Structure formats: C-alpha cells, structure tokens
C-alpha cells in the first residue's frame, strides 16, 4: 500500500455509487475522530453501519460474507462473547462488555461485503488518520506547554501528555506507531524517485512521531515500533546493499536507540525498572498488604490472580463469562489486599484493573476455547499478511501482538476500534488493487 497525494477533486468520486461515496466519507470521519473524540467516533461508526443497512443488496452481501474466512472468524468470536452472557451472573455488565466488542462484528462484516476498499480509498483513509494523529499530537503538546508555564511540567511525558485529549499513553502510542509505519513504508518504497523537499518532509514527520512516541514512554510500544521499523528498513535495502553494510546500519540504529533511552531521564528510569524489580517476591506472597507495586510487579500479581480466579471457579474451558470477570478479579484483589487506593489523596489503586494482558483476558472471560480462537484468528491474519506481502498489515499485527502482552488492548474503545478498523482495512482491501500497490 502506497501513500501518495490526496485526491480531493471531483474525480475522486467519479463513477462511484452514492453508498460507496458515503462509505469512504464515513471511514474518513471515523479515522479523523479516532484520536480526538470517542463520542464522535461512536456516532461515525453507527452512521457507517446505517449506510450498510440502507444500501441493501442482501443476497450479494451474503455471498461475499460466505467467502470471507476473516469476517466469519471475527463474527463467530463476537457471538462466542454473546453466548458467554448466558453463564455470566452480572447480565448488565455482560451486555456492556459485549457492546465494546461490536467492532468484532461491524468492521469485518461491512468491509467484507462491500466494494469500496480500493487501494486508492485505503490510502486516502490512512492519510487522513495520519493527519488526525498529527493534530492530536499538536493539541497535546500545546496543552502540555500551557501547563508548563503554569508550573506543571509533568504533562510532557507518559499519561500526562495524552491528558489533553483524555488519551491513555499506551493506546496513543499504538496510533503513533501505525503513523510511523505508514510514512516510513512510503518513504522506503519511493525514496529513489522522491524530490528532496518531499523526502525531507517525510523524514521530519517520522522524526516528529518518534519524538512524541518517546515522550509517551510506553516501553512495550517503543521497543516494538523501533524494531519493526528497523526490520522494514533492513528488508527494503537488503537487496541493494551488502550484508556487511546492513549489519553496520543495524548496529548503528541499536546504538542510537540505546543512547536515546539512556539520555532520556524519565524513559531511562522506566526501562531500568524492568531489571531491578523483584518479581519472585510477588509470586512468593499470599498477601499483598503494604506491598509497594511497580508497573512490572503489579502485572505479575494480576496475571497470577487471573489463573487463581479461573481455577477457583472451575472455568478453565469456557471462562467465567464477560459479565463476571472484573467483579471476580476485584474481589480477589481485595481478598489479597492489593492496594485499593486512597480517596483522600486521589489515588485509584489497582483493584479496578483488568487482566492487563489480552491473551489472559480472553482466558479469564472465555477460557481456553476463547483464547485459542483468538490466537487462531491472529495466526490466520499473519499468514495472509506474509503471503500477500502486506507490510503495513504485518507491522500492525506485530505491534498489536506485543501490545497485548501488557494491556487488555481490546477492552477499551480506542483499542478495539483502532485494531479492528485497520486490520479489516488492510486484510480486506480489494485483491486486484493490492497487487498493483
């Protein structure tokens, strides 16, 4: 998939039916609102679904759906979630959780049964997303600068940086990661025929996104994005340059990365935590009263809790249900005296935390069966990405797989909409268009 100039002229819509034009416009609205407003984004998705319903053509859509393994797998996964409501004690909570998973149904269903995802439209959608993320970065930097002059410098890093838009730093990092992959991919594909001014603009944009990613300070995403980007460069130039030159360039990139981490005080401290944390003490304890948790040790405690809750409820095969998972986890946290927070000091504590690992989250809610189905879907996507040579899809999958190790990435609006939209966009782009792009 290439990123060229955006065609805003009337020729962009020439010969396209009304509903197809609406599909593209609504997808543009979805990606523009994705980093800016959850409410506006939800409305955009509902309008996309409404356009699909009004369009009709049910027989044709049914035939296309039947031939899309990707869509069938995700839709089956969505209905597996729906079935788990039956054995969930908290029905309202289960329904709320199912609503969050509607993206499993909406995007694969709509994208697999329509014709609008051409290479040209997909590139335009991606560029609008990059533009929206750039705007979001500027807004957050502006907010941080304003409060800096008010005497608060904490908003330039981690969660504080995304607070201008109410954006969790780790989720924001995945958005920026995809922007980096997209711009870098286009630069690598066209570097030989790009004019100097345009090349400089692309390099500056990549540099800007990497700086912002560093400020967001998500260890997992920073490492994933750096090595995936490095891999993209190596694969692109492997045939052009000698192996020795590529090894030298790789070593240089690793040294630069190490220097950046070392010289960035806040980021250096976060990476050092990984190596100094006493993980064994978490596993040895049966009670966490007064225990000082860090980012790593609290995750180990949570992951241990997940296995204990599943075993205690004899739910290894089918899980505890999407409605009961958080209640059972919270009760377990309280039983083990995991820090509940302090209302007076404004600390929320940890008892509201989910599994902080998407693979374990599905194991908790849907058991081995659900977690296995999720892994099978990911494997299917990986096979398609590798077979088709879709670099952006493969990059997204690698980043997302790493993301799922430390966060329950599909349990929030920004996580599930982001992944399902772009994964479906890249997976279901028209095959004949893919071959030309």
Beta strands, then each sheet from edge to edge (+ up, - down):
end
